[in-house]
C-alpha cells in the first residue's frame, strides 16, 4: 500500500510524496492527474481513463473480488464547491437508475486523504475520445452516419428522460461519453457500441437548466459530426460548407446533422436548431427509416 499522501502518475509511473501540508495533484513531469495507488482501502488504481469536473476517472480493481470499476475521484479545490456537484451527480444517478446507458454505481465514499470518490461498474468501455483513435471508420459516409445514429439514438433517449427530471450534463464531450470498441465481421470495420454517459447531474428548473439542456443538444451534434467526419465541426459552418455536407450525406441526413449543430438558418423551411432531445430523437428516427 502506498504511503499516506503519495500519489502516482499512471502515464510516466512516477510516485510523488506529500510536500509540506499539500499532497500533489498533477505530475511534475507531464502534467497528468495523479491518484493514490489505493483508494478507500480496497480499490487499487491501475490507470487513467479521462477527465471529470474537479478531478478525473481512473480504472481500478477491487483488491478482494478483482471487480473492474471506473473510479471517479474529486479533489477538493478552494473556492469551488465540488462536493455539491458530486452530490448532484449521485442524485441524478439514483433518479435515473437502472438505465443501460449509465454506469451502475457501486460505492460512494471519502478517502482517508479527503478525496471524494464513487466507483461504477466498468466493462470494456473507454472514452469515445480514445476509441476514435482506434476505430476503423467505414469508407462510405452513409455507413458512418448509420454508426453515429446507433450511438446517439439511445443517448438521446437518456437525455430526454433526464431533462424531464431537471437533470442535464452541460459539459458533454468525447471524454464524458464511453463506448465499447469491438471487432466486426470478417472484412468489416470495427464497431462502436454500448454508449454510456458520465457526469449527468441534478440542476433544478431555471435558466441554468435551460442553458445546460441547450449545451447537451449542441454537444450531441458535435459528437455526431465527429463520428461521421472524424473531426470536430469548426463553427460557424458557412453556406458553402452546409451545401457540401448535404451533398455528401444526402438531404435527410445532411439537414439533420446541420440542425443538430444549430447552424441551419431559421426560415420557412423549419427551425434552425432542435428544441429538445425528444425533437432530435424523433427526427433521427425518421431519417434512419428513410436512409
Phi and psi restraints in degrees (value plus and minus 20) as a CYANA .aco file:
   2 UNK   PHI     -92.3   -52.3
   2 UNK   PSI     139.2   179.2
   3 UNK   PHI     -89.6   -49.6
   3 UNK   PSI     130.0   170.0
   4 UNK   PHI     -80.0   -40.0
   4 UNK   PSI     106.0   146.0
   5 UNK   PHI      75.5   115.5
   5 UNK   PSI     -32.7     7.3
   6 UNK   PHI    -104.5   -64.5
   6 UNK   PSI     124.8   164.8
   7 UNK   PHI    -159.8  -119.8
   7 UNK   PSI     128.6   168.6
   8 UNK   PHI    -133.3   -93.3
   8 UNK   PSI     125.0   165.0
   9 UNK   PHI    -112.2   -72.2
   9 UNK   PSI     100.8   140.8
  10 UNK   PHI    -109.1   -69.1
  10 UNK   PSI     -12.4    27.6
  11 UNK   PHI    -116.2   -76.2
  11 UNK   PSI     -70.4   -30.4
  12 UNK   PHI    -123.3   -83.3
  12 UNK   PSI     -32.1     7.9
  13 UNK   PHI      66.4   106.4
  13 UNK   PSI     -18.8    21.2
  14 UNK   PHI     -96.4   -56.4
  14 UNK   PSI     120.5   160.5
  15 UNK   PHI    -125.5   -85.5
  15 UNK   PSI     111.7   151.7
  16 UNK   PHI    -134.4   -94.4
  16 UNK   PSI     111.7   151.7
  17 UNK   PHI    -114.1   -74.1
  17 UNK   PSI     143.4   183.4
  18 UNK   PHI     -77.2   -37.2
  18 UNK   PSI     114.1   154.1
  19 UNK   PHI    -132.8   -92.8
  19 UNK   PSI      88.2   128.2
  20 UNK   PHI      47.6    87.6
  20 UNK   PSI    -148.0  -108.0
  21 UNK   PHI    -111.5   -71.5
  21 UNK   PSI     -38.6     1.4
  22 UNK   PHI    -122.4   -82.4
  22 UNK   PSI     114.5   154.5
  23 UNK   PHI    -106.6   -66.6
  23 UNK   PSI     118.0   158.0
  24 UNK   PHI     -86.7   -46.7
  24 UNK   PSI     129.9   169.9
  25 UNK   PHI    -131.7   -91.7
  25 UNK   PSI     -54.8   -14.8
  26 UNK   PHI    -139.5   -99.5
  26 UNK   PSI     127.8   167.8
  27 UNK   PHI     -89.0   -49.0
  27 UNK   PSI     113.3   153.3
  28 UNK   PHI     -94.5   -54.5
  28 UNK   PSI     -35.5     4.5
  29 UNK   PHI    -107.2   -67.2
  29 UNK   PSI     -65.6   -25.6
  30 UNK   PHI    -151.9  -111.9
  30 UNK   PSI     -17.0    23.0
  31 UNK   PHI      59.2    99.2
  31 UNK   PSI     -15.6    24.4
  32 UNK   PHI     -89.4   -49.4
  32 UNK   PSI     131.6   171.6
  33 UNK   PHI     -89.1   -49.1
  33 UNK   PSI     114.7   154.7
  34 UNK   PHI    -114.3   -74.3
  34 UNK   PSI     143.5   183.5
  35 UNK   PHI    -171.0  -131.0
  35 UNK   PSI     129.6   169.6
  36 UNK   PHI     -81.1   -41.1
  36 UNK   PSI     131.5   171.5
  37 UNK   PHI     -91.3   -51.3
  37 UNK   PSI     -47.1    -7.1
  38 UNK   PHI    -150.7  -110.7
  38 UNK   PSI     109.3   149.3
  39 UNK   PHI    -138.4   -98.4
  39 UNK   PSI     114.4   154.4
  40 UNK   PHI      45.7    85.7
  40 UNK   PSI       0.7    40.7
  41 UNK   PHI      49.7    89.7
  41 UNK   PSI     -23.8    16.2
  42 UNK   PHI    -157.7  -117.7
  42 UNK   PSI     -39.7     0.3
  43 UNK   PHI    -117.5   -77.5
  43 UNK   PSI      90.0   130.0
  44 UNK   PHI    -108.7   -68.7
  44 UNK   PSI      98.7   138.7
  45 UNK   PHI     -98.2   -58.2
  45 UNK   PSI     113.3   153.3
  46 UNK   PHI    -138.5   -98.5
  46 UNK   PSI     -37.5     2.5
  47 UNK   PHI    -198.4  -158.4
  47 UNK   PSI     145.1   185.1
  48 UNK   PHI    -113.7   -73.7
  48 UNK   PSI     114.9   154.9
  49 UNK   PHI    -122.6   -82.6
  49 UNK   PSI     -71.6   -31.6
  50 UNK   PHI    -198.2  -158.2
  50 UNK   PSI     155.6   195.6
  51 UNK   PHI    -102.2   -62.2
  51 UNK   PSI     143.6   183.6
  52 UNK   PHI    -171.9  -131.9
  52 UNK   PSI     140.8   180.8
  53 UNK   PHI     -80.5   -40.5
  53 UNK   PSI     102.4   142.4
  54 UNK   PHI      62.0   102.0
  54 UNK   PSI     -11.5    28.5
  55 UNK   PHI     153.8   193.8
  55 UNK   PSI    -157.5  -117.5
  56 UNK   PHI    -177.1  -137.1
  56 UNK   PSI     153.0   193.0
  57 UNK   PHI    -137.6   -97.6
  57 UNK   PSI     109.4   149.4
  58 UNK   PHI    -143.4  -103.4
  58 UNK   PSI     134.9   174.9
  59 UNK   PHI    -102.6   -62.6
  59 UNK   PSI     110.8   150.8
  60 UNK   PHI    -161.9  -121.9
  60 UNK   PSI     140.5   180.5
  61 UNK   PHI    -148.9  -108.9
  61 UNK   PSI     122.6   162.6
  62 UNK   PHI     -91.7   -51.7
  62 UNK   PSI     110.7   150.7
  63 UNK   PHI     -90.7   -50.7
  63 UNK   PSI     -34.1     5.9
  64 UNK   PHI    -123.9   -83.9
  64 UNK   PSI     -69.4   -29.4
  65 UNK   PHI    -113.7   -73.7
  65 UNK   PSI     -34.1     5.9
  66 UNK   PHI      45.7    85.7
  66 UNK   PSI      -2.6    37.4
  67 UNK   PHI     -84.8   -44.8
  67 UNK   PSI     115.1   155.1
  68 UNK   PHI    -110.1   -70.1
  68 UNK   PSI     112.6   152.6
  69 UNK   PHI    -157.8  -117.8
  69 UNK   PSI     140.1   180.1
  70 UNK   PHI    -113.5   -73.5
  70 UNK   PSI      96.5   136.5
  71 UNK   PHI    -123.3   -83.3
  71 UNK   PSI      91.2   131.2
  72 UNK   PHI    -111.8   -71.8
  72 UNK   PSI      97.8   137.8
  73 UNK   PHI    -128.6   -88.6
  73 UNK   PSI     113.4   153.4
  74 UNK   PHI    -139.9   -99.9
  74 UNK   PSI      94.0   134.0
  75 UNK   PHI    -107.8   -67.8
  75 UNK   PSI     113.9   153.9
  76 UNK   PHI     -86.7   -46.7
  76 UNK   PSI     109.5   149.5
  77 UNK   PHI    -144.7  -104.7
  77 UNK   PSI     104.9   144.9
  78 UNK   PHI     -75.1   -35.1
  78 UNK   PSI     116.0   156.0
  79 UNK   PHI      68.1   108.1
  79 UNK   PSI     -24.5    15.5
  80 UNK   PHI    -152.4  -112.4
  80 UNK   PSI     111.8   151.8
  81 UNK   PHI    -113.4   -73.4
  81 UNK   PSI      57.6    97.6
  82 UNK   PHI     -94.0   -54.0
  82 UNK   PSI     -43.8    -3.8
  83 UNK   PHI     -79.8   -39.8
  83 UNK   PSI     -63.3   -23.3
  84 UNK   PHI     -85.4   -45.4
  84 UNK   PSI     -61.3   -21.3
  85 UNK   PHI     -82.2   -42.2
  85 UNK   PSI     -61.8   -21.8
  86 UNK   PHI     -80.2   -40.2
  86 UNK   PSI     -63.4   -23.4
  87 UNK   PHI     -83.9   -43.9
  87 UNK   PSI     -54.8   -14.8
  88 UNK   PHI     -87.7   -47.7
  88 UNK   PSI     -56.0   -16.0
  89 UNK   PHI     -86.6   -46.6
  89 UNK   PSI     -65.0   -25.0
  90 UNK   PHI     -83.3   -43.3
  90 UNK   PSI     -61.7   -21.7
  91 UNK   PHI     -80.7   -40.7
  91 UNK   PSI     -61.8   -21.8
  92 UNK   PHI     -84.2   -44.2
  92 UNK   PSI     -61.9   -21.9
  93 UNK   PHI     -78.2   -38.2
  93 UNK   PSI     -66.1   -26.1
  94 UNK   PHI     -89.0   -49.0
  94 UNK   PSI     -52.0   -12.0
  95 UNK   PHI     -92.1   -52.1
  95 UNK   PSI     -52.0   -12.0
  96 UNK   PHI    -117.0   -77.0
  96 UNK   PSI     -37.5     2.5
  97 UNK   PHI     -90.9   -50.9
  97 UNK   PSI     132.3   172.3
  98 UNK   PHI    -100.9   -60.9
  98 UNK   PSI     121.6   161.6
  99 UNK   PHI    -163.5  -123.5
  99 UNK   PSI     112.5   152.5
 100 UNK   PHI     -86.1   -46.1
 100 UNK   PSI     -36.7     3.3
 101 UNK   PHI    -126.3   -86.3
 101 UNK   PSI      -0.7    39.3
 102 UNK   PHI    -140.5  -100.5
 102 UNK   PSI     133.9   173.9
 103 UNK   PHI    -100.4   -60.4
 103 UNK   PSI     104.8   144.8
 104 UNK   PHI     -82.5   -42.5
 104 UNK   PSI     106.0   146.0
 105 UNK   PHI    -102.8   -62.8
 105 UNK   PSI     115.4   155.4
 106 UNK   PHI    -128.0   -88.0
 106 UNK   PSI     -57.8   -17.8
 107 UNK   PHI    -174.3  -134.3
 107 UNK   PSI     121.0   161.0
 108 UNK   PHI    -143.9  -103.9
 108 UNK   PSI     112.0   152.0
 109 UNK   PHI    -186.3  -146.3
 109 UNK   PSI    -191.0  -151.0
 110 UNK   PHI    -151.8  -111.8
 110 UNK   PSI     109.3   149.3
 111 UNK   PHI     -92.4   -52.4
 111 UNK   PSI     139.2   179.2
 112 UNK   PHI     -83.9   -43.9
 112 UNK   PSI     -36.1     3.9
 113 UNK   PHI    -108.8   -68.8
 113 UNK   PSI     -20.0    20.0
 114 UNK   PHI      72.0   112.0
 114 UNK   PSI     -14.7    25.3
 115 UNK   PHI     -99.5   -59.5
 115 UNK   PSI     103.6   143.6
 116 UNK   PHI     -97.9   -57.9
 116 UNK   PSI     122.0   162.0
 117 UNK   PHI    -168.0  -128.0
 117 UNK   PSI     135.9   175.9
 118 UNK   PHI    -161.7  -121.7
 118 UNK   PSI     123.3   163.3
 119 UNK   PHI    -125.9   -85.9
 119 UNK   PSI     112.0   152.0
 120 UNK   PHI    -145.0  -105.0
 120 UNK   PSI     121.5   161.5
 121 UNK   PHI     -80.3   -40.3
 121 UNK   PSI     110.6   150.6
 122 UNK   PHI    -147.4  -107.4
 122 UNK   PSI     109.1   149.1
 123 UNK   PHI    -116.8   -76.8
 123 UNK   PSI    -140.3  -100.3
 124 UNK   PHI    -117.2   -77.2
 124 UNK   PSI      -8.3    31.7
 125 UNK   PHI     -86.1   -46.1
 125 UNK   PSI     131.3   171.3
 126 UNK   PHI    -165.9  -125.9
 126 UNK   PSI     138.3   178.3
 127 UNK   PHI     -77.6   -37.6
 127 UNK   PSI     122.0   162.0
 128 UNK   PHI     -77.1   -37.1
 128 UNK   PSI     -54.1   -14.1
 129 UNK   PHI     -75.7   -35.7
 129 UNK   PSI     -61.4   -21.4
 130 UNK   PHI     -96.5   -56.5
 130 UNK   PSI     -59.9   -19.9
 131 UNK   PHI     -82.8   -42.8
 131 UNK   PSI     -54.3   -14.3
 132 UNK   PHI     -84.4   -44.4
 132 UNK   PSI     -45.1    -5.1
 133 UNK   PHI     -91.5   -51.5
 133 UNK   PSI     -46.7    -6.7
 134 UNK   PHI    -122.7   -82.7
 134 UNK   PSI     -39.7     0.3
 135 UNK   PHI     -85.4   -45.4
 135 UNK   PSI     107.0   147.0
 136 UNK   PHI    -105.8   -65.8
 136 UNK   PSI      75.3   115.3
 137 UNK   PHI     -86.3   -46.3
 137 UNK   PSI     117.8   157.8
 138 UNK   PHI     -80.0   -40.0
 138 UNK   PSI     130.7   170.7
 139 UNK   PHI     -92.7   -52.7
 139 UNK   PSI     -52.3   -12.3
 140 UNK   PHI    -104.5   -64.5
 140 UNK   PSI     108.9   148.9
 141 UNK   PHI     -77.4   -37.4
 141 UNK   PSI     -54.4   -14.4
 142 UNK   PHI     -84.0   -44.0
 142 UNK   PSI     -56.3   -16.3
 143 UNK   PHI     -89.4   -49.4
 143 UNK   PSI     -58.5   -18.5
 144 UNK   PHI     -82.2   -42.2
 144 UNK   PSI     -60.2   -20.2
 145 UNK   PHI     -83.3   -43.3
 145 UNK   PSI     -61.0   -21.0
 146 UNK   PHI     -83.0   -43.0
 146 UNK   PSI     -61.8   -21.8
 147 UNK   PHI     -82.3   -42.3
 147 UNK   PSI     -65.3   -25.3
 148 UNK   PHI     -82.5   -42.5
 148 UNK   PSI     -60.3   -20.3
 149 UNK   PHI     -84.4   -44.4
 149 UNK   PSI     -59.0   -19.0
 150 UNK   PHI     -85.6   -45.6
 150 UNK   PSI     -51.5   -11.5
 151 UNK   PHI     -98.0   -58.0
 151 UNK   PSI     -64.6   -24.6
 152 UNK   PHI     -97.0   -57.0
 152 UNK   PSI     -50.6   -10.6
 153 UNK   PHI     -80.3   -40.3
 153 UNK   PSI     -70.3   -30.3
 154 UNK   PHI     -85.6   -45.6
 154 UNK   PSI     -49.6    -9.6
 155 UNK   PHI     -90.0   -50.0
 155 UNK   PSI     -56.6   -16.6
 156 UNK   PHI     -85.5   -45.5
 156 UNK   PSI     -55.5   -15.5
 157 UNK   PHI     -83.4   -43.4
 157 UNK   PSI     -62.1   -22.1
 158 UNK   PHI     -83.9   -43.9
 158 UNK   PSI     -65.3   -25.3
 159 UNK   PHI     -85.1   -45.1
 159 UNK   PSI     -57.3   -17.3
 160 UNK   PHI     -80.2   -40.2
 160 UNK   PSI     -65.9   -25.9
 161 UNK   PHI     -85.2   -45.2
 161 UNK   PSI     -61.8   -21.8
 162 UNK   PHI     -85.4   -45.4
 162 UNK   PSI     -67.6   -27.6
 163 UNK   PHI     -81.2   -41.2
 163 UNK   PSI     -53.2   -13.2
 164 UNK   PHI     -87.6   -47.6
 164 UNK   PSI     -39.9     0.1
 165 UNK   PHI    -127.8   -87.8
 165 UNK   PSI       2.1    42.1
 166 UNK   PHI      42.6    82.6
 166 UNK   PSI      14.6    54.6
 167 UNK   PHI    -137.3   -97.3
 167 UNK   PSI     115.7   155.7
 168 UNK   PHI    -171.5  -131.5
 168 UNK   PSI     156.7   196.7
 169 UNK   PHI    -123.9   -83.9
 169 UNK   PSI     -87.2   -47.2
 170 UNK   PHI      73.0   113.0
 170 UNK   PSI     -44.2    -4.2
 171 UNK   PHI    -152.0  -112.0
 171 UNK   PSI      15.9    55.9
 172 UNK   PHI     -91.7   -51.7
 172 UNK   PSI     113.2   153.2
 173 UNK   PHI    -173.5  -133.5
 173 UNK   PSI    -189.6  -149.6
 174 UNK   PHI     -92.1   -52.1
 174 UNK   PSI     -28.7    11.3
 175 UNK   PHI    -108.5   -68.5
 175 UNK   PSI     -36.5     3.5
 176 UNK   PHI    -121.1   -81.1
 176 UNK   PSI     -28.3    11.7
 177 UNK   PHI    -124.7   -84.7
 177 UNK   PSI     105.8   145.8
 178 UNK   PHI    -131.0   -91.0
 178 UNK   PSI     123.0   163.0
 179 UNK   PHI    -158.6  -118.6
 179 UNK   PSI     145.1   185.1
 180 UNK   PHI    -124.4   -84.4
 180 UNK   PSI     109.9   149.9
 181 UNK   PHI    -123.7   -83.7
 181 UNK   PSI     101.8   141.8
 182 UNK   PHI    -156.8  -116.8
 182 UNK   PSI     140.7   180.7
 183 UNK   PHI     -94.5   -54.5
 183 UNK   PSI     119.6   159.6
 184 UNK   PHI    -105.2   -65.2
 184 UNK   PSI    -190.7  -150.7
 185 UNK   PHI     -86.1   -46.1
 185 UNK   PSI     146.2   186.2
 186 UNK   PHI     -77.4   -37.4
 186 UNK   PSI     107.8   147.8
 187 UNK   PHI      67.0   107.0
 187 UNK   PSI     -25.8    14.2
 188 UNK   PHI    -125.4   -85.4
 188 UNK   PSI     144.8   184.8
 189 UNK   PHI     -94.6   -54.6
 189 UNK   PSI     144.4   184.4
 190 UNK   PHI     -85.2   -45.2
 190 UNK   PSI     139.5   179.5
 191 UNK   PHI    -136.3   -96.3
 191 UNK   PSI     122.0   162.0
 192 UNK   PHI    -124.6   -84.6
 192 UNK   PSI     112.1   152.1
 193 UNK   PHI    -172.6  -132.6
 193 UNK   PSI     158.9   198.9
 194 UNK   PHI      30.4    70.4
 194 UNK   PSI      36.3    76.3
 195 UNK   PHI     -87.5   -47.5
 195 UNK   PSI     119.2   159.2
 196 UNK   PHI    -158.4  -118.4
 196 UNK   PSI     123.5   163.5
 197 UNK   PHI    -122.8   -82.8
 197 UNK   PSI     125.3   165.3
 198 UNK   PHI    -139.9   -99.9
 198 UNK   PSI     116.0   156.0
 199 UNK   PHI      84.1   124.1
 199 UNK   PSI     -13.9    26.1
 200 UNK   PHI     -81.7   -41.7
 200 UNK   PSI     124.5   164.5
 201 UNK   PHI    -167.0  -127.0
 201 UNK   PSI     132.9   172.9
 202 UNK   PHI     -91.8   -51.8
 202 UNK   PSI     111.2   151.2
 203 UNK   PHI    -137.4   -97.4
 203 UNK   PSI     -61.2   -21.2
 204 UNK   PHI      72.7   112.7
 204 UNK   PSI     130.2   170.2
 205 UNK   PHI     -81.2   -41.2
 205 UNK   PSI     123.9   163.9
 206 UNK   PHI     122.1   162.1
 206 UNK   PSI    -196.8  -156.8
 207 UNK   PHI     -79.3   -39.3
 207 UNK   PSI     -55.8   -15.8
 208 UNK   PHI     -83.1   -43.1
 208 UNK   PSI     -59.2   -19.2
 209 UNK   PHI     -86.5   -46.5
 209 UNK   PSI     -65.1   -25.1
 210 UNK   PHI     -79.5   -39.5
 210 UNK   PSI     -63.0   -23.0
 211 UNK   PHI     -84.2   -44.2
 211 UNK   PSI     -63.0   -23.0
 212 UNK   PHI     -86.6   -46.6
 212 UNK   PSI     -57.6   -17.6
 213 UNK   PHI     -85.2   -45.2
 213 UNK   PSI     -63.3   -23.3
 214 UNK   PHI     -82.9   -42.9
 214 UNK   PSI     -60.7   -20.7
 215 UNK   PHI     -83.3   -43.3
 215 UNK   PSI     -57.9   -17.9
 216 UNK   PHI     -81.2   -41.2
 216 UNK   PSI     -63.9   -23.9
 217 UNK   PHI     -86.4   -46.4
 217 UNK   PSI     -63.2   -23.2
 218 UNK   PHI     -83.3   -43.3
 218 UNK   PSI     -59.3   -19.3
 219 UNK   PHI     -83.9   -43.9
 219 UNK   PSI     -59.5   -19.5
 220 UNK   PHI     -82.7   -42.7
 220 UNK   PSI     -57.6   -17.6
 221 UNK   PHI     -83.8   -43.8
 221 UNK   PSI     -61.5   -21.5
 222 UNK   PHI     -84.9   -44.9
 222 UNK   PSI     -62.8   -22.8
 223 UNK   PHI     -82.2   -42.2
 223 UNK   PSI     -62.1   -22.1
 224 UNK   PHI     -79.6   -39.6
 224 UNK   PSI     -65.7   -25.7
 225 UNK   PHI     -81.2   -41.2
 225 UNK   PSI     -63.0   -23.0
 226 UNK   PHI     -84.2   -44.2
 226 UNK   PSI     -58.6   -18.6
 227 UNK   PHI     -85.7   -45.7
 227 UNK   PSI     -55.2   -15.2
 228 UNK   PHI    -100.6   -60.6
 228 UNK   PSI     -64.6   -24.6
 229 UNK   PHI    -130.3   -90.3
 229 UNK   PSI     -25.9    14.1
 230 UNK   PHI      64.6   104.6
 230 UNK   PSI     -16.9    23.1
 231 UNK   PHI    -175.9  -135.9
 231 UNK   PSI     138.7   178.7
 232 UNK   PHI     -85.9   -45.9
 232 UNK   PSI     133.1   173.1
 233 UNK   PHI     -95.5   -55.5
 233 UNK   PSI     111.3   151.3
 234 UNK   PHI    -109.6   -69.6
 234 UNK   PSI      92.4   132.4
 235 UNK   PHI    -114.2   -74.2
 235 UNK   PSI     129.4   169.4
 236 UNK   PHI    -100.4   -60.4
 236 UNK   PSI     136.4   176.4
 237 UNK   PHI    -114.1   -74.1
 237 UNK   PSI     100.7   140.7
 238 UNK   PHI     -97.2   -57.2
 238 UNK   PSI     153.4   193.4
 239 UNK   PHI     -81.7   -41.7
 239 UNK   PSI     -61.6   -21.6
 240 UNK   PHI     -85.6   -45.6
 240 UNK   PSI     -59.8   -19.8
 241 UNK   PHI     -86.7   -46.7
 241 UNK   PSI     -58.4   -18.4
 242 UNK   PHI     -81.8   -41.8
 242 UNK   PSI     -61.9   -21.9
 243 UNK   PHI     -82.7   -42.7
 243 UNK   PSI     -58.6   -18.6
 244 UNK   PHI     -84.9   -44.9
 244 UNK   PSI     -60.5   -20.5
 245 UNK   PHI     -84.1   -44.1
 245 UNK   PSI     -63.2   -23.2
 246 UNK   PHI     -85.5   -45.5
 246 UNK   PSI     -57.1   -17.1
 247 UNK   PHI     -85.2   -45.2
 247 UNK   PSI     -59.0   -19.0
 248 UNK   PHI     -94.5   -54.5
 248 UNK   PSI     -63.6   -23.6
 249 UNK   PHI    -113.4   -73.4
 249 UNK   PSI     -41.8    -1.8
 250 UNK   PHI      82.0   122.0
 250 UNK   PSI     142.5   182.5
 251 UNK   PHI     -80.4   -40.4
 251 UNK   PSI     -73.7   -33.7
 252 UNK   PHI     -83.4   -43.4
 252 UNK   PSI     -76.8   -36.8
 253 UNK   PHI     -81.7   -41.7
 253 UNK   PSI     -59.3   -19.3
 254 UNK   PHI     -84.6   -44.6
 254 UNK   PSI     -65.5   -25.5
 255 UNK   PHI     -84.2   -44.2
 255 UNK   PSI     -57.8   -17.8
 256 UNK   PHI     -82.2   -42.2
 256 UNK   PSI     -67.2   -27.2
 257 UNK   PHI     -82.8   -42.8
 257 UNK   PSI     -62.2   -22.2
 258 UNK   PHI     -85.3   -45.3
 258 UNK   PSI     -61.5   -21.5
 259 UNK   PHI     -88.0   -48.0
 259 UNK   PSI     -54.8   -14.8
 260 UNK   PHI     -86.2   -46.2
 260 UNK   PSI     -45.2    -5.2
 261 UNK   PHI    -105.5   -65.5
 261 UNK   PSI     -28.2    11.8
 262 UNK   PHI      52.7    92.7
 262 UNK   PSI       8.3    48.3
 263 UNK   PHI    -137.7   -97.7
 263 UNK   PSI      -1.7    38.3
 264 UNK   PHI    -108.9   -68.9
 264 UNK   PSI     119.8   159.8
 265 UNK   PHI     -87.2   -47.2
 265 UNK   PSI     116.1   156.1
 266 UNK   PHI     -98.5   -58.5
 266 UNK   PSI      83.3   123.3
 267 UNK   PHI    -159.2  -119.2
 267 UNK   PSI    -177.1  -137.1
 268 UNK   PHI     -87.4   -47.4
 268 UNK   PSI     -35.9     4.1
 269 UNK   PHI    -102.0   -62.0
 269 UNK   PSI     -27.4    12.6
 270 UNK   PHI     119.1   159.1
 270 UNK   PSI     155.0   195.0
 271 UNK   PHI     -88.7   -48.7
 271 UNK   PSI     134.0   174.0
 272 UNK   PHI     -96.3   -56.3
 272 UNK   PSI     -40.1    -0.1
 273 UNK   PHI    -167.2  -127.2
 273 UNK   PSI     144.3   184.3
 274 UNK   PHI     -97.1   -57.1
 274 UNK   PSI     121.5   161.5
 275 UNK   PHI    -104.1   -64.1
 275 UNK   PSI     -41.9    -1.9
 276 UNK   PHI    -177.4  -137.4
 276 UNK   PSI     145.8   185.8
 277 UNK   PHI     -82.7   -42.7
 277 UNK   PSI     -54.6   -14.6
 278 UNK   PHI     -85.5   -45.5
 278 UNK   PSI     -61.9   -21.9
 279 UNK   PHI     -81.0   -41.0
 279 UNK   PSI     -65.1   -25.1
 280 UNK   PHI     -83.9   -43.9
 280 UNK   PSI     -60.6   -20.6
 281 UNK   PHI     -83.5   -43.5
 281 UNK   PSI     -67.2   -27.2
 282 UNK   PHI     -83.8   -43.8
 282 UNK   PSI     -58.6   -18.6
 283 UNK   PHI     -87.2   -47.2
 283 UNK   PSI     -60.4   -20.4
 284 UNK   PHI     -82.6   -42.6
 284 UNK   PSI     -63.4   -23.4
 285 UNK   PHI     -81.9   -41.9
 285 UNK   PSI     -59.4   -19.4
 286 UNK   PHI     -86.6   -46.6
 286 UNK   PSI     -61.1   -21.1
 287 UNK   PHI     -86.4   -46.4
 287 UNK   PSI     -62.6   -22.6
 288 UNK   PHI     -82.4   -42.4
 288 UNK   PSI     -59.0   -19.0
 289 UNK   PHI     -89.3   -49.3
 289 UNK   PSI     -42.6    -2.6
 290 UNK   PHI    -114.3   -74.3
 290 UNK   PSI     -30.7     9.3
